[in-house]
Amino acid sequence: MTDKTMTPEEAVSRLHSGMTLGIGGWGSRRKPMALVRALLRSEITDLTVVAYGGPDVGMLAAAGRIRKLVAPFATLDSIPLEPHFRAARQRGAFALTEVDEAMFMWGLHAAANRLPFLPVRAGLGSDVMRVNPGLKTVTSPYEDGETFVAMPALRLDAALVHVNRADRVGNGQYLGPDPYFDDLFCEAADHAYLSCERLVDSFADAVPQTLLVKRYSVTGVVETPNGAHFSSCAPDYGRDEPFQKLYATTPWPQFAERFLHGDEKTYRSAVQIWHEEQR
C-alpha cells in the first residue's frame, strides 16, 4: 500500500486560496495546530473554514485568512469565547454561518454520505432559523407529517485532523475520551490530511473502537509530536493552560511575531523559552 507520509509544508502545499477547509478537533482539544501553523506560514487566504472552533479559528481569523466561517462556536474551553475570533468578528472581518452543534454534525454526516442534506429536529424553535434565513424545512412524506430542518451537507475541499497514532497508509487512532467527529471531517472532504503524535508500524493489537480514521479517506499523513499544542491531546498531554492564557491576552501581532515567525521546530523552541522565563 502507498506510503502517504509527508511534512506539514508538503500537506499545506496541496491546499489553495478560496477553498472550503474543515478542521477537526473540538474547541481547544486535539486540534491539528502544527498544520494550522504551517498554513499560517503560507500565503493561502480567502478560506471558508468549517470547524468546531478553537485556537485554529482564532489564529486564522486574526491573520485575516478566513472569508467565511461555518461553526457552532469558537471557544478555548477554559476561556469560554475565543478572543481573537471575537475581535475579528466584531470588526466584520469575515462572514459567519452559526448553526447548532447537532446540525453541524449532521451536515458532516450528509457530506460524508454524499447527500445534499439530512432532515434534523435540531434548530427548530430556535433563533438558528432566524439568523440563517437560507435554511429550509422539509415535511416527512409518511403519515406522521413531521417538519424537519433540511440541514445542508457541509462538503469540504480538504480537511485537517490530528490523532494520537497513525500508520503510513492513513489509518488513525485516537486514545483519548472523545473522537470529536474527526472521521466525519475526513469522509466529508475531497482530500484529508492526518497529523499524529507518533507513527506506528501496525495496529494489530489495537482496540478496534479506537481506530477512528480509515485510510481510504486520507490523502496524507504527517508525524507532528506535540502537534496539537497548545490544545490538549489526551492522554499524551493536556492543554497548556499558561500558554493558552498568554495567547488569549496578547495582541495578535506580538504573539505572531514571537511564536509564528519560523517553522515548527522554531515554534517549539520559542514556547520552551517562554516557559523557562516564567520560572
Secondary structure, 3 states (H helix, E strand, C coil): CCCCECCHHHHHHCCCCCCEEEECCECCECCCHHHHHHHHCCCCCCEEEEECECHHHHHHHHCCCEEEEEECCECCCCCCCCHHHHHHHHCCCCEEEECCHHHHHHHHHHHHCCCCEEEECCCCCCCHHHHCCCCEEEECCCCCCCEEEEEECCCEEEEEEEEEEECCCCCEECCCCCCCCHHHHHHCEEEEEEEEEEECCCCCCCCHHHEEECHHHCCEEEECCCCCCCCEECCCECCCHHHHHHHHHCCHHHHHHHHCCCCHHHHHHHHHHHHHHCC
